Amino acid sequence: MTVPVEVTGYEEVLCDDGSPKKMRCIRVTGKLNNPTGKVAKDVSLFGFVTYSDLDTYALYNGESNYCGSVDYIDPGDNTVTFVTQLRKYKGFTGDEPVAFNKVRARLKT
């Protein structure tokens, strides 16, 4: 089962040591509802992420729409945070605005 995620904001964070130099990392905050009545575990998040001013695909993993993961989501309304890895294109300063579209969480109960 997948449910929509309403992205409410994001902030810059440091990427893990050893990450490629052409990677930008952001911590994303979103809201979602888990209607299953059970705790969902190992939740994967997918969606379309672009640099909004340039209409350029932003996810670092290139061919996938994988945005990140959350260890668990309780039943009902939740606020979640996850880290997404973005491409840093040549000439980018690293603070270009990001747009999220059709972000969904895959719930496993």
KOLMIVO-934076 format. One record per residue (C-alpha): residue number from 1; residue in three letters; x, y, z. Coordinates in steps of 0.2 Angstrom, whole numbers. Layout:
BEGIN
NUM/ALA/X/Y/Z;
...
END
This chain:
BEGIN
1/MET/0/0/0;
2/THR/6/17/-4;
3/VAL/0/34/4;
4/PRO/4/52/-1;
5/VAL/16/62/8;
6/GLU/14/81/9;
7/VAL/31/88/10;
8/THR/31/103/22;
9/GLY/49/108/21;
10/TYR/67/104/19;
11/GLU/84/110/26;
12/GLU/102/107/21;
13/VAL/112/94/30;
14/LEU/130/88/29;
15/CYS/131/72/18;
16/ASP/140/57/26;
17/ASP/159/56/26;
18/GLY/164/48/10;
19/SER/150/54/0;
20/PRO/154/61/-18;
21/LYS/158/79/-19;
22/LYS/144/81/-32;
23/MET/131/77/-19;
24/ARG/120/88/-9;
25/CYS/110/82/5;
26/ILE/94/89/13;
27/ARG/83/83/27;
28/VAL/65/83/21;
29/THR/50/85/33;
30/GLY/32/78/27;
31/LYS/15/73/34;
32/LEU/6/57/30;
33/ASN/-8/46/36;
34/ASN/-5/27/40;
35/PRO/-23/20/38;
36/THR/-18/2/41;
37/GLY/-21/2/60;
38/LYS/-3/-6/62;
39/VAL/14/1/63;
40/ALA/22/1/46;
41/LYS/41/-4/46;
42/ASP/55/-1/34;
43/VAL/45/12/24;
44/SER/52/18/7;
45/LEU/48/35/0;
46/PHE/47/39/-18;
47/GLY/43/54/-29;
48/PHE/49/66/-42;
49/VAL/62/79/-35;
50/THR/68/94/-46;
51/TYR/77/110/-45;
52/SER/62/121/-47;
53/ASP/70/136/-55;
54/LEU/78/125/-68;
55/ASP/65/111/-70;
56/THR/80/99/-69;
57/TYR/80/81/-61;
58/ALA/88/83/-44;
59/LEU/89/65/-36;
60/TYR/107/59/-35;
61/ASN/102/41/-39;
62/GLY/98/46/-57;
63/GLU/86/33/-64;
64/SER/76/30/-48;
65/ASN/63/40/-39;
66/TYR/69/34/-22;
67/CYS/69/48/-10;
68/GLY/73/40/6;
69/SER/67/29/20;
70/VAL/59/29/38;
71/ASP/62/15/50;
72/TYR/43/15/56;
73/ILE/27/25/55;
74/ASP/14/23/68;
75/PRO/-5/21/63;
76/GLY/-14/38/60;
77/ASP/-7/55/56;
78/ASN/12/57/57;
79/THR/26/69/53;
80/VAL/41/61/46;
81/THR/59/66/42;
82/PHE/71/58/30;
83/VAL/87/63/21;
84/THR/87/64/2;
85/GLN/103/64/-9;
86/LEU/103/77/-23;
87/ARG/115/80/-38;
88/LYS/125/95/-37;
89/TYR/127/100/-56;
90/LYS/142/110/-62;
91/GLY/140/129/-58;
92/PHE/127/126/-44;
93/THR/130/135/-28;
94/GLY/121/121/-18;
95/ASP/106/132/-12;
96/GLU/95/130/-27;
97/PRO/77/128/-23;
98/VAL/70/111/-24;
99/ALA/52/105/-28;
100/PHE/44/89/-23;
101/ASN/30/81/-34;
102/LYS/20/65/-30;
103/VAL/30/59/-15;
104/ARG/22/43/-8;
105/ALA/27/31/6;
106/ARG/26/12/3;
107/LEU/19/5/19;
108/LYS/23/-13/25;
109/THR/14/-19/40;
END
